[in-house]
């Protein structure tokens, strides 16, 4: 968002074409795709995050946000461990992605301030696995798993929520989750994807299993959570080498020289043997030998008992997810009915096409709702509506009483009688008259 629009939004309360229920509060950050703002949602009675992507060129930006929009439309009902998409709005100047607001910051920020033992890491990792499993059940691979793309709530203990689906892709319509696009973050990228950058003959396509790629990235993230360094100490030489050279060094260590991650990661000895054994299977360079997501979920380390407080928090999450699936996805086991997915995708494609050009003015053009308010928010809305109705009834009654002279006289007489009784210190009489005063006033 340019400076002028920012001033209009923050200091003058301009909606910038968004529905009037959204009120800008402050800018949370600026990324390659656009600005992210915190807004109040007066309809849902909560805070939301709004990413404003400018319409028009460059083409790569629209391609990325279009992919994210398709994934959000496909995931639909969502998972409790995925940032909940609320709606996508097209204004004359922006394509806006509106999601729930997660106040605790990213997991990478959390790791700067905190150290994890294996119990806490397992608590977060089980939530990450639940989010990834949900994506895979919807035939979506994430392809960019890392601490910066996991937000945490401000609760104690905090919950984890996966965000930013800009590199996600679907294999809907295909039998297997096979992809060729080189996507991911260096250091978290699996070796079969890195091979596409360094293979001698780049004209030959090198398909890879997107599900197995997610498993590898999740393994790297688990190492970072516990050791605050990356396997093969990639972060050490990535800080002093150009990105492509750092990737080449990692690829050579892992794929050419065959150096095992434990031997090249000095802090690996701190990990318990069940965890190190699990990471061996997740960071396996050979995709055929690498663990599947089901293997990871059923592994010994993942299923070790958690402290009661952390287990109780996970139980609450599972209950909330069950309620969400029952309320939002009635009649289906997971996700949305296919006809609803198709409707949303078609609606978004029209919005993405229109976003290729910049409109005039600051007005709302299209909106695609992706989620209904939560049960708690619906209850709050009902309570707010009831309060407004009570206030309206009270105002109507007050107007009726003010226009009725006899009623006003009766109130005055009752008040005078109460005052006289008080002066005479006749407590029983006061007690008898006061309810009449209240009744008459109502």
KENU-255989 format. One record per residue: x, y, z of N, C-alpha, C, O, CB in turn. Coordinates in steps of 0.05 Angstrom, whole numbers, plus 5000, padded with zeros to 4 digits. Glycine has a CB too. Example, Ala and Ser with C-alpha at 12.3 -4.5 7.8 and 13.67 -1.06 7.14 Angstrom:
526448865156524649105156526449345156528549345169522649115181/525749555142527349795143525850015157526850235161528249885114/
! end
This chain:
501749765000500050005000501850255000503750265016498150005024/501250444983502950684983502350855007500450805022502450834956/503951065010503851235034501151365038500051365060506051455033/500051465016497451615018495251425027493651495045496751734990/495151185016493050995024493450915053491550875068493150745006/496050885062496550815089495551025108494350965129499550775094/495851285101494851505118491851495119490651535140495951775107/490651455096487651445095486551215113484651255127486751395066/487950985112486950755128487350795157485550755173488350505119/489850885165490450895194489351135208488351105230493450885197/489551365196488851615210486051725204484951875219490851825204/484951645181482351745173480151525172477851575166482451885147/480951275179479051065181477850985154475650865153476851135199/479251045132478150965106478250665102480250545110479751115083/476250555090476150265086477750165063478249925060473250175083/478650345045480150285021478550095003479749944987482850165028/475950095005474349924988473549665001471949514990475749864963/474649605025473949355039471149385050470149615053475949295062/469749165056467149185069467349345095469349335109466048905075/465249505101465349695124465749555151466349695171462849855125/465549295153465949165179468849165188469449125211464948875177/470649215169473549215175474549495180474149675164475149075153/475949525203477149785211480149745215480949575231475749905236/481749895201484649875203485649965230484750165240486050035181/487549815241488749875267491649955264492450165272488349645287/493249765253496049825249497249635229496149415224497649805276/499449715217500749535197502549345212504149425229502349705177/502349085206503848875219506548825205508448755218502348625220/506548865179509048815164508648865134506448905125510048535169/510948875121510948915092512548685079514848645086512049195084/511248545060512648325047512848365017512148585007511148065052/513848165003514148194974511448204959511348324938515747954963/509348094971506748094958505148344965503548434949505247854966/505548454989503948684997504148735027505648595041501148654988/502548925037502548995065500548815080498548725069501749285069/501248755105499348605123498548795145500248905159500748345134/495948815149494848995169493248835190492048635184493049205157/493248945214491348845235488949015234489149265234492648845263/486548895232484049045231482048925251482248695259482849025202/480249095259477948995275475748905256475249045236476949215295/474548685262472248585247469848625265469348465283472648285238/468248835259466048905276463748705273461948695290465049175270/463648545252461548345249462148095265460447995279461248275219/464648005264465447775279466347835308466747655324467647625265/466648095313467448185340470248075347470547965369465448105361/472148105329474848005334476848155317476148325300474947695328/479448105322481548215305482048025282481847785285484048265322/482848135259483447975235486048085223486748315228481147975215/487347925207489648005191488748045162487447865151492047805194/489548265150488748325122491348365106492848555111486848575121/491748195086494048235068492948375043491248265029495447965061/494048615037493148765015495248744992497448844994492749065022/494448604971496148564948495348754926493048744916496048264938/497148934917496349124896495548984870496848794862498649324891/493549094857492748984832494749064810496249264813489849084824/494748914788496448984766499148844768499548664785496849274764/501048914750503648784749505248844775504549024790505248884724/507348674780508548474763507048204762505548144781511448424771/507448054741505947804737506647594758504847444767506447694710/509247584768509947374787508447414813507847214826512947384792/507947664821506447704846503647604844502647474863506448004853/502347664822499547564819499547264817497647134827498347684794/501547144804501646844802501846724830500546524835504046764785/503546844847503846734874501346764891500446574904506146874888/500146994890497747034906495346874894493546794909496947334908/495346834868493246674856493446384866491446264872493446684825/495946284868496246014878495345994907494045804915499245934876/496046204923495246204951492146214953490946074970496446434967/490946384936488046404937486646134930484646064942487046614918/487745994910486645734903486845534926484945384931488045614879/489145544940489545354963487645424986486445244998492445364972/487245684991485445765013482545685006481045585023485546065018/481845724981479145644972478745344974476545244981478545734943/480845194968480644894969480544794998479044605004483044774954/482244915015482344815043479744885058478944745076484744935057/478545105050475845165059475445165089476245355103473944985047/474144955100473444945128475844975146475645075168471944695134/478144875136480644915150481044725174479344565180480745185160/483344755186484144595209484844785231485745005226486444405202/484544695256485044865279487944955280488545155292484244715305/489744795267492644865267493444995241495845005234494244615272/491545105226492145255202490645525206488345535213491145115176/492145745200490846005202488346005185488345945162492846235193/486146085198483546055185482946275164482946515171481346065206/482546205139481846405119478946485123477146315126482246295091/478346735122475646835126474346915100472046845094475647065146/475747075085474647155058476847285041478947375051472247335061/476247295015478047424996476347644984474047604975479147224974/477447884983475948124974477448254951479948284953475448324997/476048324930477248474908476148764909473748804907476648344881/478048954913477249234911478449344885479749204870478249394936/477849594880478849714856481949744856483149784834477549984851/483149734879486049764881487549524891489949494886486649994899/486149334905487549114918486048854916483548844912488049184947/487548634918486448374924487148314953489448294960487548144904/485148294970485548274999484947995009482847875003483748475014/486847875024486447615037486047675067487747775080488947425032/483747595077482947645104482947385120481447205113480247785106/484547365141484747125157484547195186484547425194487446985151/484446985203484447035231487147165239489147115227483946775247/487047325260489447445271490647275293489247205312488847735281/493247215291494647045311496647225325498647305313496046795298/496147295350497647515363500447435374501947615382496147625385/501147185374503647105387506147125370508347065380503346825396/505947195345508247215327508946945315507346745318510647315343/511246925302511946675289513546495308514546585328513646735264/513746245300515246055316518246125316519646075335514845765306/519246245294522046325293522546545313524646545326522746425265/520646725317520946935338520946805366522446885383518647145336/519146605369519046465395521646335401522446325424516746265394/522946215381525446075386527746265393529646185407526245915361/527546515385529546715393529446755423531446805436529246975377/527046755434526646815462526646575480527046605504523946965465/526146335469525746095485527345865475527845835451522846025487/528145695494529345435487527245215492525645245511531945385503/527345005477525444785479526744535489529044475481524044735452/525444395507526244115512524643935493522944035477525744035542/525043685494523743505474520743485479519243435460524943225476/519843525504516943515509515543745495513543705481516343525539/516643995498515344225485515544205455513644265441516744485495/517844105445518144075416516143865405515043905384521043985409/515743655420513743455412510943565412509343505394513943205430/510343735431507743865433507244035408505044015396507544045458/509144195400508844355375508844185350507344225331511044575374/510643985350510943815326508443655320507743615297513343625330/507143555341504643405336502543585323500943495307503543295363/502443845330500644025318501344075289499644095271500544295333/504044105283504944135256504143895239503243925216507944175255/504543655250503743415235500743405229499943325207504543165251/499143495248496243505244495543695221493743625205494743585269/496843925220496344115198497144005171495744025152497744385204/499543885170500543775145498743545136498143515112503443675148/497943375155496143155147493543255135492543145116495642975172/492443465147489943575137490343675108488743625091488943805154/492643815103493143915076493343675056492243695035495844075076/494743475064495143245046492443105041491942995019497143045058/490743095061488042975057486443135037484643035023486542955083/487043395035485643565015487143574989486643744971485343855026/489143394986490843384962492443644957492643734935489143314937/493443754979495043994978497743934991497843835014493644234992/499943994978502643984990503444264997502844454982504643844971/504844305019505444565029508044675016508044905007505744565059/510144525016512744575002514344815014516244895001512144634974/513644915037515345125049515145115079514745325092514445395038/515344875091515144845120517644955133519944875127514744545128/517245145152519445265167518345425190515945495189521245455148/519945485210518845625234517645895227515745985241521045665254/518646035207517546305200514646285189513246485190519346435180/513846055180511146015169509345875188507145785181511345855143/510145875214508345765235507945985255509846065268509645505248/505446065259504846265279503946135305502945905304502646455269/504346275327503446155353501546355366501846595363505846085371/499646255381497746415395498946525421501146455429495146255401/497446705433498346825458497446675483497846765505497447115460/496246445479495246285501497646155515499846145504493246075492/497146045539499145895553498045615560496145595576500046045578/499145405548501245405528500245495501497845475496502445125526/502045605485501145705458500445475439501545255442503345885446/498745535420498045345399499545435373500145675370494945335394/499945245356501345295330499345305307497545145306503545085325/499845495289498045515265499745565241501245765239495945745269/499545395221501045415196499745645179497345665178500945145180/501545805167500546025151502046045124503945895120500746295167/501246235107502646295082502746065063504645905064505446405088/500746045046500545825027501445904999500445804979497745715026/503346094997504246204971505645994954505646024930505946434976/506945794966508345594951506845324950507845124939511145554961/504545314963503045064964501944994936501645174919500745084984/501344744932500244654906498544414911498744274931502544594885/496744364892494944134894495543924872496543994851492044224892/495043674879495243464859492443354851492243134841497043234868/490443524856487743434848487643384818488643544802485643654856/486443164811486343084783488642904774488542794752486343324765/490542864792492842684787492742454807491642474829495542834788/493942224799493841994817495842024840495341924862494441744801/498142154835500242174854501042464858500742634840502742004846/502142534882503042814887505742874875507642934890503042864918/505942854849508442894835508543174823506743254809508842674813/510843314828511143584818513943624806515743454810510743794841/514243834790516843894778517844174785520144234781516643864748/516044344795516744624801518744624824518344494844514244784808/520944784820522944814842521845014862521745254856525744904830/521144924885519845104905520845024933521444794939516745084903/521045234950521845184977523845394987524545574972523044904980/524745365012526745545024529345395026529445175037525745645051/531645505017534245365020534745285049534245435067536445555010/535745045052536244935078533944765087534444565101536645155098/531544825080529144665086528344505061526644325063526844835095/529544565039528844435013530144155011532444125018529744604990/528543955003529543685002531543654979531543814960527243484998/533343464980535443434960534443384932535743474912537343214967/532143254928531143204901530243464888530243474863528943004902/529443664903528743924892531344074886531544204865526944084911/533244074905535744214900537244104875538644244862537644184924/536843844869538143724846537343874820538943884802537343434844/534943984819534144134796535844384790535944474768531244204798/537044484812538744724808541544654799542844814785538944874835/542544414805545344354801545844114782548144054777546644294827/543743994772544143774753545443874728544744094719541443634747/547243714716548643804691546743864668547044064654550643594682/544743694665542743734643540143834655538543674664542343464627/539744094654537344214665534844184647532644254655537844504672/535344084623533044054605531443814612529143784603534044034576/532543634627531143384635529443444660530543534680533143154640/526843394658525143434681525743234703526343004698522143414673/525543334728526143164751523743174770523843334789528743244765/521743014766519343014783520042924811521842754815517142844771/518643024831519042944858516442914872514343014864520843154873/516442764894514042704910513742934930515342974948514342434925/511643094926511143324943510643254972511343404990508943484933/509343024977508742945004511342875019511742955042506942695004/513142735005515742665017517442915021519042935040517242464999/517143115004518543365007517643505033519343625047518043554983/515043495039514043615063515243475088515843605108511043605064/515443205086516543055108519443145114520243185137516542755102/521043175093523843265096523943545110525443575129525243275069/522343725100522444005111521543995140522644145156520544185095/519543835147518743815175520943705192521243785215516243635177/522543525182524843425197526943645202527943665224526143195182/527443805182529344035186528244225207529744305225529844185159/525644285206524444465225524644345253525044505272521544515218/524344095257524543965283527343995294527744045318523743675282/529443965277532144005286532544295295533844345316534143935263/531544485280531844765287530444825313531544985329530744945264/528144715318526644765342528244685367528144825387524044615342/529744465365531144365388534044455390535044495412531044065388/535444475368538244545368538944835361541244915365539744365350/536944975351537345255343539545275321540845485319538145435367/539845065306541645065283540444875263538744715270544544985291/541344885238540244715217541944465212544344475218539844875191/540844255202542444015196544644095176544344265159540743795183/546943965179549344025164550344315169551944425154548843985134/549244445190549944725197549744905173551345085168552844735208/547544865157547145025133547045325140548145485125544544945119/545745395162545445675169548145815174548446055171543745705194/550245655182552845775188554145875162555046105161554645565201/554245705142555545805117553745955099554646095081556745565102/551045925103549146095088549446385095548746565079546245995092/550446445120550746715129553046865115553147105115551046725159/554946715104557346835092557646775062559446885050559746755107/555946605051556246535023553746635007551646665019556546235019/554046694981551646754965549746524966550546294969552546824936/547146574963545146364966545646114949545445894959542446474960/546246154924546645924906549145764914549145514913546846004877/551245894923553645754932553045594957554045374961555945944936/551545714976550845575001549245334995549645125007549345765020/547345354976545745124969547444904956547044664961543445204950/549344984939551044794926552744644947553244404945552944934906/553744784967555344654988553644445003554544225008556344865008/551144525010549444335023548844095006548843865015546744475032/548244144980547643924962550043734959549643494958546744034934/552443854958554843684955555243514980555843274978557343864950/555043635004555343485029553343255030554043025037554943665053/550843315024548643125028548542915006548342675012546043265031/548643004981548142824959550642714946550642484937546442964939/552742874944555142784929557042644948557842414942556543024917/557642764971559542644989558142445009559442285021560942855005/555542465011554042285028554542315058554542115073554642005020/555142555067555642605095553042595111551042725104557042885100/552942425132550542395147550042645164551942775174550742145165/547442715168546842955182547842955210548543165221543742995181/547842725224548842715251551842785253552642925271548342435264/553342685233556242735233556843025227558943115235557542545213/555143155212555643435204554143635221554243875214554943465175/552843555242551343735260552343685288551643485301548243685258/553943875298555443825323553643785347554343635366557244055328/551343905347549543885371547743645370546143605388547944135373/547943485349546043255346546243055369544242925375546643115320/548543045382548842855404547142915428546642745445551742845413/546043165429544343245451541543115449540043105469544043545452/540843015426538142915422537942625432539842475431537342925392/535542555441535042285450535242095426534842185404532342255464/535841845431536141655409533441615394533541595370537041385420/531141595408528641565392528241805373527241765351526241545411/528942045382528542285364530642275342529942325318528842545380/533142215348535142205327534541995306534942035282537942155340/533441765315532641555297530441645278530341585255531841305312/528441795290526341895273527342095252526542085229524142045291/529242265260530342465242531942325220532142425198532042665257/533242105227534641945206532841875183533541895160535841695218/530341795190528441715169527241945154526541925131526241545182/526942175168525742415155527742565137526942675117524642605176/530342555145532342695129533842515110536042575101534342825148/532742285105533842095086533942215058531842295047532241825086/536342235046536442345019534942184997533842304979539342375010/534841925000533441754981530441764987529541675008534541464983/528941884969526141924974524641664977522541654991524842084952/525641444965524241184967524641074995522940915005525340994947/526841145009527341045036526341235057526241165081530340995039/525741475049524841675069522141595081520441475068524641955056/521741665106519241605120516841745107517141965097519441675150/514641605108512141735100511041895123512041865146510041525090/509042065118507842215140506542025161506642075185505742415129/505441805151504241615169506341485187505941435210502741395154/508741435175510941315191511741515213512241425236513341255173/511841765206512641965226510641985249511341985272513042245213/508041995241505942015261505841775280505041805303503242055247/506641545270506441295287509141235300509441015312505541065270/511141405297513841355308513841355338512041465351515841555297/515841225350516041205379516241485392514841535411518541035387/517941655381518441915394515842085394515242205414520742065381/514542095371512142265369509942175389508442345399511042255341/509841915395507741815413508641775442507141655457506841545402/510941875449511641875477509742065492508742255481514541975482/509141995518507142165533508142445537510542495541506542025559/506242635537506842915542506242975572504642825584505243095524/507443185583506543275609503543335609502443415589508143525618/502243295632499243325633498243595622496243595609498343295661/499643815628498744075619498744095589496844195577500444295631/500843985576501044005547499043805534497843875514503943935538/498743575546496843385535493943495537492343455519497043115549/493343625559490643745562490143955541487943975530490343865590/492244105534491944315513491444185486489744275471494444495512/492843965480492343815455489543705454488243695433494443595451/488643605477485843495478483843705471481843655457485343375506/484243955481482444175475482444235445480344275433483244425491/484844235433485044285404483444065388482044135369487944285395/483743815396482343605382479343635385477843585366483243335393/478443715408475543765412474543995394472443975382474943825441/476144215393475344435376475344365347473544455332477344675381/477244195338477344115310474843945304473643965283479843955304/474143765322471743595318469243775316467543715299471443395341/469043975332466744155331466744315304464644355292466744355354/469044395295469244545270468344365247466844465230472144645266/469244125246468543945224465543885225464343855204470143685226/464443855249461543805251459944045242457944015228460843725280/460744285251459144525245459444625216457544705204459944745264/461944615206462544735180462344525157461744605134465144865180/462944275163463244075142461143855146461743625143466043955142/458743935154456643735159456243555134455843655112454043875167/456243295139455743105118458343015104458142845086454043235097/460643115112463143025101465042955123464843065145464343245082/466942785117468942705137471042925141471742985163470242445129/471943045119473943255120473443455097472343375076476843135118/474243705102474143895080471343965071469443935086475643785057/471144065047468644155036467543965014469143825002468944435024/464943975010463843814987465143914961465744154958460743844986/465443734942466843804917465444024902466844194890467043564899/462844034902461444254887461944524900462044724885458444194887/462344534926462944784939465844874933466345104929462544764970/467644674933470444734925470444844897471845044891472244484927/469044724878468944814851467845094849468845264834467244624833/465645154864464445424863466445634872466745844860461945424880/467945564894469845764905472145804886473046034882470845664932/473145594874475345614855474545784831476145954822476345344846/472145734821471245894798470946184805471646364789468645784787/469946244829469546514837472246654841472646884833468046534864/474246514852476846634856478246674829479546884826478546464874/477946494810479246524784478346784771479846924759478646284766/475746844774474647094763475947334777476447534764471647104766/476247314803477547544818480447574810481347804806477247494848/481947354807484747364800485047484772486947634767485947094801/483247414754483347524727482847824727484247984713481247394709/480947914743480348204745482648354758483048584752477748244760/484248214776486348354790488748404772490648544781487248184813/488748314747491048364729491148654721493248754713490748194704/488948794724488849084717487949244742486549134759486949144693/488749494743488049664766485549814760485149924738490349864772/483649814779481149954776481350244783483550344789478949824792/479150384783479050664790477650704817475750554824477550824768/478650904832477350964857478150774879480050624876474450974854/476550774900477050584923474350464930472950574948478350734948/473550254917470950144921471049834921472949714911468950234899/469049714934468849424935467749324909465749424899467149344959/469049114898468048994873466948714876464748654867470348994852/468548544890467548264894468548164921470648264931468548074871/467147974932468147844956467347554956465247474946466947984982/469147384966468747094967469147004996471347005006470746944949/466946945009467046855037467946565039466946395024464246885051/469946515056471046245059470346115085470545865087474046265056/469546265104468846135130466746305144466646545142471446115148/465046165159463146295176464346365203466446245209460646115179/463246545218464246595245464346345261462646165257462646815259/466146325280466346095297463946085316462346285317468946095314/463545865330461245835348461346055370459246165376461245555361/463746105380464046315401463346585390461946745403466846315412/464246635366463646895353460646925347459547145350465246935328/459446705339456546715334455046765360453046915359455546445321/455846645382454646705408454946995415453047125426455746525429/457347105411457847385417456047565400454947765410460747455412/455647495374453947645357451047645367449647845366454047545328/450147405375447347375386447047545411445047685414446747085392/449047535429448947695453448947995447447448145459451347635472/450548075428450648355420447948445408446948665414452848405400/446748275392444148335380442048355402440248525401443348115360/442148175422440248185444440548445460438648575468440647945463/443048525465443548785479442449015464441249195475446548825484/442849015437441749235421438749245421437549455423442749215392/437549005421434548995422433549095449431549235450433548705417/434949025471434149115497434349415499432649555511435748975519/436549525489436949815489434749955473433750165482439749885478/434049845450431949955434429249955448427750145448431749815407/428649725461426149705476426049905499424050025505425849415487/428449935513428550125535428050405526426650565539431250105549/429250475503428850745491425950785484424851005489430650785467/424650585472421850615464420050645489418150805489420950375448/420750495510419150515535419550785548417650895559419950285554/422050885547422551145559421051365545420051555557425551205559/420951345518419451535502416451525509415151735511419951495473/415451285512412551255518411951365545409851495549411750955517/413751325565413251425592413351725593411851865607415151295612/415251835578415552135578413152275566412652505573418052215563/411752135549409352255537406852205553404652305546408952155508/407052055574404751985591404952145617406552075635404651675597/403252355620403352515644402452365669403752395689401452755640/400352205668399552055692401751875702402251855726397051885686/403251745683405351565692407551725705408551635726406551415668/408251955694410252125706409352215734410952225753410852365688/406852285736405752375762405952155783406552205806402952475759/405251915774405351685792408151635802408551575826404251435778/410051665784412851625792413651835813414951775833414751645768/412952095808413552305826412352265853413552315874412752575814/409752185853408352135878409651915894410051935918405452075873/410351705880411651485894414351565906414951485928412051245876/415851725891418451815901418151995925419651975944419951965878/416052165924415552345947414852185971415652245993413352545940/413151985967412351815990414751676002414951656027410251615981/416551575985418951435995420651626011421651556032420551315972/420951876001422552076015421352136042422852156062422852325999/418752176043417452236068417752006088418152056112414452296064/417451766078417751536096420551526108420951456131417151276081/422551586091425351586100425751786122427151736142427251636077/424552026118424852236138423652156165424652226186423452496129/421552006164420151916188421451666200420551556220417151866182/423651566185425151326194423251086197423450936216426451386221/421451066178419750836178420750646157419850646134416750916172/422750476164424050296146422150106132422450076107426150136160/420249986145418349806131416849946108416449826087416349676150/416150196113414650346092416450396068415450376045413550606103/418950456073420850506051421150256034421050266010423550596061/421450026048421749776034419349716017419549585996422249546053/416949806026414549736010414249925987413149845966412149756028/415150175989414750365968416750345946416050385923414750645980/419350285953421450285933420850105909421350185886423950195945/419849855913419249695888417149835870417249805846418149415897/415349975883413350115866414650335849413950375826411150245884/416750465861418150665845419550545821419450645799420250805863/420850315826422250175804420350085783420850115759423849935815/418149975791416149875772415050105756414650075731413949735787/414450325769413350545754415350665735414650755712412350765773/417950675743419950785725420450605701421150705680422550815741/420050345704420350165681417950175663417950035642420849885691/
! end
